[in-house]
Amino acid sequence: MKFRAVRDSIGFMDQRWREGDITPDIEDAALLSDPALKHFEPLGTSAADAAPAVEDDNPTIRGLAIQQTLELMTVAQLKVYAAEHGIDVPNKATKAEILGLLN
């Protein structure tokens, strides 16, 4: 399983991690139980990694949770998220502009 750093961290796997860095595939039980892993989130399981869910033009609870998660992200995190989902973001885009592109 791969993980993404949710903030800068030093020590996990004996290296320095920047917010947004992605680990190699980890299967070692010792690494998966490392307390430093609290600074990481599993890829593909966070609300930020999922597409907004909409049914009949009414946002679902999951879609609302994703929107709230996006609003808590920094501009840099939103740019990474947009890039992962194939959305081009202008270099000087504001947070509001990026959120508009993601909706």
C-alpha positions as CSV (number, residue, x, y, z in Angstrom):
1,M,0.0,0.0,0.0
2,K,1.3,3.5,-0.8
3,F,0.8,6.5,1.5
4,R,0.9,10.3,1.0
5,A,2.5,12.6,3.6
6,V,-0.2,14.9,5.0
7,R,2.5,17.2,6.4
8,D,6.2,17.5,6.5
9,S,7.8,14.7,8.5
10,I,11.2,13.4,9.4
11,G,12.0,9.8,10.5
12,F,9.6,7.5,8.7
13,M,11.7,5.0,6.7
14,D,14.7,7.0,7.9
15,Q,14.1,9.9,5.6
16,R,12.6,13.4,5.3
17,W,9.1,13.7,3.8
18,R,7.4,16.8,2.4
19,E,3.7,17.3,2.4
20,G,2.3,15.4,-0.6
21,D,5.2,13.0,-1.0
22,I,4.2,9.5,-1.8
23,T,5.9,6.4,-0.3
24,P,6.9,3.4,-2.2
25,D,4.6,0.3,-1.8
26,I,4.7,-0.7,1.8
27,E,3.8,-4.2,2.9
28,D,6.2,-4.7,5.9
29,A,4.2,-5.0,9.1
30,A,6.9,-3.2,11.1
31,L,6.6,-0.2,8.9
32,L,2.8,-0.3,8.9
33,S,2.9,-0.1,12.7
34,D,5.4,2.7,12.8
35,P,4.0,5.6,14.9
36,A,5.5,8.1,12.3
37,L,2.9,6.7,9.8
38,K,0.4,9.0,11.6
39,H,1.7,11.8,9.3
40,F,0.6,9.9,6.2
41,E,-2.7,8.8,4.7
42,P,-3.3,5.8,2.5
43,L,-3.6,6.6,-1.1
44,G,-7.0,5.9,-2.7
45,T,-8.9,5.8,0.6
46,S,-9.1,9.4,1.7
47,A,-12.0,11.7,0.9
48,A,-9.6,13.9,-1.2
49,D,-8.8,10.9,-3.4
50,A,-12.4,10.1,-4.3
51,A,-14.6,11.8,-6.8
52,P,-17.5,13.8,-5.5
53,A,-20.6,11.7,-5.4
54,V,-23.8,13.4,-6.8
55,E,-27.2,11.8,-7.3
56,D,-30.1,13.6,-9.0
57,D,-28.3,17.0,-8.6
58,N,-28.4,16.5,-4.8
59,P,-25.0,16.2,-3.1
60,T,-24.6,13.1,-1.0
61,I,-23.0,13.1,2.4
62,R,-19.9,11.7,0.9
63,G,-19.8,14.5,-1.7
64,L,-20.3,17.1,1.0
65,A,-17.5,15.5,3.1
66,I,-15.1,15.6,0.0
67,Q,-16.0,19.3,-0.5
68,Q,-15.3,20.1,3.1
69,T,-12.0,18.3,2.8
70,L,-11.1,20.2,-0.3
71,E,-11.9,23.5,1.5
72,L,-9.4,22.6,4.3
73,M,-6.6,21.9,1.8
74,T,-3.9,24.5,1.0
75,V,-3.5,25.9,-2.5
76,A,-0.4,23.6,-3.0
77,Q,-2.4,20.6,-1.9
78,L,-5.3,21.6,-4.2
79,K,-3.0,21.9,-7.2
80,V,-1.6,18.4,-6.5
81,Y,-5.2,17.0,-6.2
82,A,-6.3,18.8,-9.4
83,A,-3.2,17.4,-11.3
84,E,-4.0,13.9,-10.0
85,H,-7.5,14.2,-11.5
86,G,-6.4,15.7,-14.8
87,I,-7.5,19.3,-14.2
88,D,-5.2,22.0,-15.4
89,V,-4.8,24.9,-12.9
90,P,-3.2,28.2,-13.8
91,N,0.0,29.0,-11.9
92,K,-1.4,32.0,-10.1
93,A,-4.9,30.6,-9.4
94,T,-6.4,31.4,-6.0
95,K,-7.9,28.8,-3.7
96,A,-11.4,29.9,-4.7
97,E,-10.6,29.6,-8.4
98,I,-9.1,26.1,-7.9
99,L,-12.2,25.0,-5.8
100,G,-14.4,26.3,-8.7
101,L,-12.5,24.2,-11.2
102,L,-12.8,21.1,-9.0
103,N,-16.6,21.5,-8.6
